[in-house]
Amino acid sequence: MKEGPPSFENDVRSLFREKDRSLMQWAFDLWAHADVRDNAPQILQRLEDGDMPCDEPWPKDRIEAFRSWMRAGMQP
């Protein structure tokens, strides 16, 4: 079991596929901590609404992993 709060590199970055990154590159980089941190509320809203990623909604556990990272302070 992993120690400490969730981090972008260990827990969040891998949630986004290369396809997701490519499709959103026009707005921000889903593999860049600063971009995801700065847009986290909007990203979470789109994930909860089921319109991000565009091909299929995330399962609830992945959304909760993203939400947990936000609540824990959005560590790099």
Wavefront OBJ file of the C-alpha trace (Angstrom):
o trace
v 0.000 0.000 0.000
v 1.290 3.440 -0.938
v 2.223 5.882 1.802
v 1.296 9.532 1.873
v -1.176 11.672 -0.025
v -2.009 11.029 -3.675
v 0.348 12.672 -6.138
v 0.008 13.720 -9.747
v 2.917 11.594 -10.954
v 1.927 8.445 -9.051
v -1.853 8.598 -9.045
v -3.313 11.056 -11.552
v -1.188 11.377 -14.674
v -1.699 7.729 -15.609
v -5.490 8.163 -15.475
v -5.243 10.177 -18.695
v -4.454 8.251 -21.867
v -2.271 9.583 -24.655
v -5.467 9.959 -26.707
v -7.024 12.137 -23.974
v -3.899 14.267 -23.845
v -3.831 14.753 -27.617
v -7.491 15.722 -27.801
v -7.171 18.317 -25.017
v -3.760 19.720 -26.026
v -5.468 22.778 -27.524
v -6.599 23.826 -24.032
v -4.025 22.332 -21.641
v -1.670 19.389 -21.191
v -3.232 16.555 -19.194
v 0.233 15.182 -18.471
v 1.510 18.452 -16.961
v 0.926 18.896 -13.234
v 0.569 22.696 -13.412
v -1.986 22.538 -16.240
v -4.126 19.913 -14.519
v -3.833 21.638 -11.130
v -4.848 25.000 -12.616
v -7.851 23.449 -14.392
v -8.774 20.771 -11.838
v -12.266 22.060 -10.918
v -13.278 22.264 -14.577
v -11.745 18.874 -15.350
v -13.563 17.287 -12.400
v -16.863 18.806 -13.515
v -16.441 17.410 -17.028
v -15.468 13.993 -15.622
v -18.539 13.976 -13.365
v -20.770 15.074 -16.252
v -19.406 12.174 -18.332
v -18.283 14.298 -21.273
v -14.554 13.939 -20.621
v -12.935 11.931 -22.004
v -14.975 12.210 -25.139
v -15.213 8.501 -26.001
v -16.455 7.027 -22.711
v -17.133 8.281 -19.179
v -14.727 7.370 -16.421
v -15.836 4.824 -13.833
v -16.646 6.259 -10.402
v -13.409 4.957 -8.828
v -11.258 6.919 -11.296
v -13.263 10.077 -10.693
v -12.849 9.529 -6.959
v -9.069 9.110 -7.399
v -8.951 12.484 -9.160
v -11.180 14.066 -6.486
v -9.003 12.603 -3.704
v -5.906 14.109 -5.283
v -7.641 17.501 -5.359
v -8.752 17.226 -1.732
v -5.240 16.232 -0.641
v -3.731 19.430 -2.039
v -2.922 18.446 -5.642
v 0.635 17.329 -4.928
v 3.030 16.984 -7.874
l 1 2 3 4 5 6 7 8 9 10 11 12 13 14 15 16 17 18 19 20 21 22 23 24 25 26 27 28 29 30 31 32 33 34 35 36 37 38 39 40 41 42 43 44 45 46 47 48 49 50 51 52 53 54 55 56 57 58 59 60 61 62 63 64 65 66 67 68 69 70 71 72 73 74 75 76
